[in-house]
Amino acid sequence: MTKDEALKAARLTAEWEGWRWYEPVQVTRKKPLFSRTAQWQVRAGVRDRRCDFEILIDDATGKVTEKHDFRR
């Protein structure tokens, strides 16, 4: 999976959830210590240490594994 594909999947997920997409967006590929596969972490509305929401996507399958809305 490429960075652009992860970004597209995250945008579709945010649309589906009804979350507004704010710039700047941070896309990072991470491989957890005790895991065989990597994950893409997409964070939108990044400001300092905060973000509006975070979506984690499995690199091998392209499926969304977690999604968190941090807006109050």
N, C-alpha and C positions, 0 to 999 in steps of 0.2 A: 504494500500500500504506500502511496506517495503522500507527501504533505498536502498537496492540492486535493487529493481524494478524501483525506481525513477532514480537511476544512469543509468540503462540500457535504460530507455526511453529517458533520456537526451543525451546519446551517440548516439542513433538512430536519434534523432532530429538534433544533430550537424553534423552527417554524411549526412543527407538529405540536410541541408543548405550548406554543403561544408566547414564547419568550422573545423580547425585543433584542435585536442584534446590535450591539454598540461596539464601535472601534475604540481603542486598538484591540487587536486579537493576538493572542500568543498561542503558537502551535509548537509542541515539543514532543519528540519521540523518546519514550523512557522504557527501560527494561528493568523491572523489579528484580531484586537480588535473588530470590528463590523461585523465579518463574522462567518458563521456557520461551514464552513469547513476549514481545514488546507491546507497548500500548502508546497510542497517541493521546496526548492531553491537549485539549482545545479550551482556552479560557477567553471569554469575551468581556469587554468593558473593563479591561485591566487598568487599575489605578494604584500605583505604589504597591502595597501588599494585598490589595483587595481585587476582586473581580465580581462581575454580576452572576455568571454561571460557569460551570466547568462540565465538560463532556469527555469521557474516556472511551476510546475506540480500540478494539483489539486489532493489532497490526496484521495478523495472519488471516483473520476472517472478515474484517471490515465491519463487524457488528459493534453497536454501542453496548458497553459493559456497565457503565455507570453514568449518571447525570445528576448534577446538584445545582440547585438554584439558591444563590446566596443573597439575593436582594431582600431587603426588609420592608 
